[in-house]
Amino acid sequence: MVPIQISGGAQEISVVRPAGVAVRVHLKGWISEMVFDEQTFGGIGHLARLQSSGFDPAGPYYDIEVTSYAQMITIASA
């Protein structure tokens, strides 16, 4: 697991993970727009949880926690 915590305000954040590596996102803050594995979401936040298709906690994955506000977050695989 690769833990990533995003705190403090941000205009734009991009996270690119290696192909074949899953991701789990826990939103404790607010995001105006998010592109998550080629799906676009608008106005999501507080306590929302997303995970990539085929997520397996026993396998390799990125664990992203957003605890503040961001205008745009993009999460994709390479």
C-alpha positions, 0 to 999 in steps of 0.5 A: 500500500502506498498511503497519500494524504492530501491536506490544505487547499489546492487548485489542481492535483494529479496522481498517476499510478503504475498500470495494474495498481489499484487505488482507493480514495476516501474524501473527508473534504470537498472536490469541485471536480474529479476525474477518476480512471476516466470517469468524471464526478462533480461536487463530491465530498465529505465521506465519499469513498471510491475505488478502482475496478478490481480493487483488492486490499491484499494486492498493491494499491494507492490509498488516497485520503483528501482532508481538505478542498481541491478544485480539480483532482485527476487520478489515472494509471500510466 
